[in-house]
């Protein structure tokens, strides 16, 4: 496990232990898909930072490793039965399964990062997160800036994830120039763009698998653009560097243009950009999602009106426009 994640988990455990002894303030539950995921830890950091201003606290709950609807459902049921929490926010793993657990809740429920499906949307008072289609469009615009007349683009995603499917749809709609471009249809010349037959890649939520697929893409497929809608290739920045270094000469010419969607911006990403092994990032501000999620939970227990959807802005990072403080 990455040292930063281990440190963050220790902080989470410390907060959870301390919460049992505090009498003041409200305690709110964040039910993540995976409590060891750095993005969800960043959501907790944002939630806790906002909560502490009011002597409130946020607790990160959910499966410890792999995302599992069954384990997340059990975490929700335990949180409800404990009666320790004034409200809960859930990043929904599988809508139909989580809906069954939430139906027992007598406390306010909102969602973050990943909402309920339309059929279960009424179980949540509000949703906080990125607009996934817009996220995909922002990724695609980095490709269009380099190749205004189109070209070949190899996409990477992970199957069976609604959020990621919306990002891919956003990419294709932006590149095609068609706001009604059909879901699931690859680009075959629309807007001047096409997807090679061996793409799109399914990373399987695995960094190792994603890097193997990128190696094949650069060595054999050689598209104009390699675009990943998730951060799998960059989970281990050193492994990413090792994988791409053999192709550095071409990458310095932006062949292909490497574009990746991420969560928190790590210092290593800036170094990869300086080495021309990475050309553009679109980042989700998970800390801000945490802050706004806390605000929604607090407003819900104070009977204040909530917006049905609260979208957070994306941050675009390039070599010419590095992240603040990098």
N, C-alpha and C positions, 0 to 999 in steps of 0.2 A: 504494500500500500504506500502511496506517495506520502512523504513526510509531512507536507502541508495538510493533507487530509487527516493523518493521524493526530496532528496538533489540533486541528479543528474539532475532531471527534472528542478529544479530551476536554476541550472547552464546552462542547455540548453536554457531555456527561457531568461536568462541573455545574453547569447551569441547572440541569435536571435535578441534581442532588440538592443544590441550594434552594430550588423552588419548593422542595418539600418542607423546608424549615421557615419559609417566609410567610408572614401573616398578611403583609400589606400588598396592595396592588392586585391586578388581575393577571391570570395566567392563560395564555392562548396556545393552542396546539397547531403545529404545522405538520401535516401528514404528507411526507414526501414519497416519491416512487422508490427512492434509494437514499438512505442517510449517509452513505459514504461518497456520494457524488458531489464534487466540488461546487457545482452549480446550486444544488440544494443547500449546501452549507453556506453559500454566499447569500441565498434567500434568508436563511436563518439569521445571519449576521445583520442584514438590513432590518429584519423584523425586530430583533433584539435591541438594536441601536435606537430605533424609533420608540420601542416599548419602554426602555429605561428612562426616557425623558418624563414618563408618567408613573415611574416606579412599577411598571408592568413588566411581564416577561413572556418570551416565546420559547416553546420547547419543540425540538425537532424529533419527530416520530416516524416510524415506517420500517420497511425491510432494510436490513443492514447492508446487503450486497446487491444481488440481482433484483431488478424490479419484478414484483409478483403481485398480481391483483388479489390473490388469496391472502398473502401475508399483509398486504396493505389493508385489506378488509378487516383482518384480525386486529391490527393496530388501531383502526378506527373504533372497533367495538370495545377494545380495552380503554381507549380514551373516554368514550361515552360512559362506560360503566364506572370509571374512576371518579367521575363527578368533580374532577380537579380543574376543568377548563371552562372558561366562560363562552368561548366560541372556538371553532376550528376552521382551518383552511386546508384544502386537499388539492394535490396535483394528481389528477385522476388517471389511474393506470388502465383500467378497463371499466367503462361507464356502467354497463349492466350489472357487474359484480359489486362495484362500489356503491351503486344506488341502493342495493339491498341493505348494506351496513348503515348507510346514512339515514335510511328511513326510520331508524330507531332513535335518532338524535332529537333531544329536546333543547339543544343549544343552537345558535345561528351557525350556518354552514356557508362558506364561500369557497371558491376554487381559485387556484393560481397556477401558472405555467401550462396546465392542461385542463380544459373544462370538461364538464359532462357532455355527452352526446345530446343532440337536440331533443330527443325523446325524454331525457332525464334532466333537462336544463332547469326545470322549476325547483329542483332540490337545492339549488344554490342561489343565494341572494345576489351574488356578483362574481365576476371573473376578473382577475388581474394577470396580465402577461403581455407577451409580444403579439402583434398581429402577424401571424405566420405567413400569410400570403404576401404582406408587405416586406417581411424579412427576405423572402425569396426574390421579390422584385429588386430589393436593394443589392442582393448578391448579383443578380443578372445585370444590373446597371454598371457594375464594375467591368463585366465582360464587354458590354456595349461600348463603354468608353474607350477600350483598346481596339475593338473590332466593330466599328460602326456599321459596316456593311455585312456583318454576320460571319459565320465560320462554323467550325465543328466544336461541339461542347460535350464533354463526358461528365455526367452527373453522378454523385454518390449520395446515398441515403441509407436508411435502415427500414426494412419492411414492417408493416403492421403497426405503424405509429401515425395517428391522424395529424398531429402537428407537423411531422416531417413531410407527409403527403401534401399538405397545404403549402409548405415551402417550395416543394418541387413544382407544384401547380403555379405558384407565383413566378418562379424562374421562367417557366415555359410561356406563360402569358406575357411577361415583359419582353422576352426575346422575340416572340412571334408577332408582337404588336396587336394581338387579339385578346381583349379582356374576357372573351367567352371561350377561349381555347379549352378543348375538352379535357377533363381530368383523366389522367392515365395514358394520354396519347403522347408518344415521343415526337420531337421536332423532326420534320422531314422536309425542310426547306422553307418553312414559314419564317418570314422576316429575314431570310438569308441564312438561317441556322439549321443545322441538322445534328442528330445524335448518332454516333457510330453504333453499329449493331451490337457490340459487346458491352455497351453502356445502356441502361444505367446500372451502376454497381450497388449491391446490397452489402453494406459493411457488417451486418449482423451485430451492430453495437460493439464491435471488436476493433481496438486500435491496431492489433497485429494484422488482422485480416484487411483492414483499410489500407495499411501501408503496403501490403502485398499487392493489392489491387492497383494502388498508385504506381508501384514499380512496373507492373504490366502495362498500365496506361502510357507511361512515359517511354518505355522501351519498345512497345509494339504498336499501340493504337495511335499515339502521337497526335492528339487533337490540338486545336488552337487554344482551348480553355479546359482546365480541369477544375470542376466546381463541386465542393462538398457542402451540403446543407446542414451538416453537423460537424462537431469538433473531433471526431474519432482520429483523424490523422495526426492531430496535435496533442493528444492526451499525454504522450511522452515526447517532448520536443527534441530530445537528443536522438531518439529512434527515428523521428522524422528527418532530422538533419542527415543521419547516416544513410537513410534510404534515398534521399534526393541528391546528395553530394556527387554521385557519379554522373548526374545529369546537369551539373551546375553551369557548364559552358552554354548549353542551350537555354537554361532557365534565366541566365543573365540577359538573354534576348527576349525574355518572356515567351518562350516556346517550351511548354505551354504557359499560359497565364494561370497561376495557382491562386484560387479564391476559396476561402473556407469560412463557414459560419461557426462562431464560438460563443462561449459565455464570457467569463471573466478574462480580461486581457492580462496575460502573463508577461514579465519582462523578457523571457526567452523569445517571444514572438517578434519583438522589435529587432533582435539580433538576426533572426531568420530572414527578416525583410532586408536588413542591411546586406546580408549575404546573397540576396536575390533568390532565395529558396522558397520564398513566400511573397506574394505580390499584393494581396488585399484580404482584409478581414471585415466581416460584419458581425458586430457583437451585441448580445442581449445583456442588458443591465440587470442582472439577477439581484444585486443589492437593492436597487430601486424597487424591484418587484416585491422584495421583502418589506420595505418601508410602507409601500402602498397597501400591501396585504394586511399589515398590522392596523393601518388607518381604517381599513374596511371592517376588520373584526371589532375594533373599538367602537366605530360608529354603529355597528349592528347591535351591540349590547346597550348602547345609549339611545336606541330607537331613532337614529338619524337616517335620512334617505340615502340610498346607495345607488350609484350608476350600475346598470346591468353589466357593462363592460368597461374596464379601464386598461387601455393599451399603454405600454411603455415604449419610448422611442429607441430606435436602434442606433448604434455608433459605428461609423465606417472608418476603418484604419487602412492607410496605405503607406508606402515608403515616404511619400511626399507629405503625408498627413499622419504622423505617428500619434499614439495614444498620449494623453496628457501625463506629464511626469516621466515619460519614457526617454 
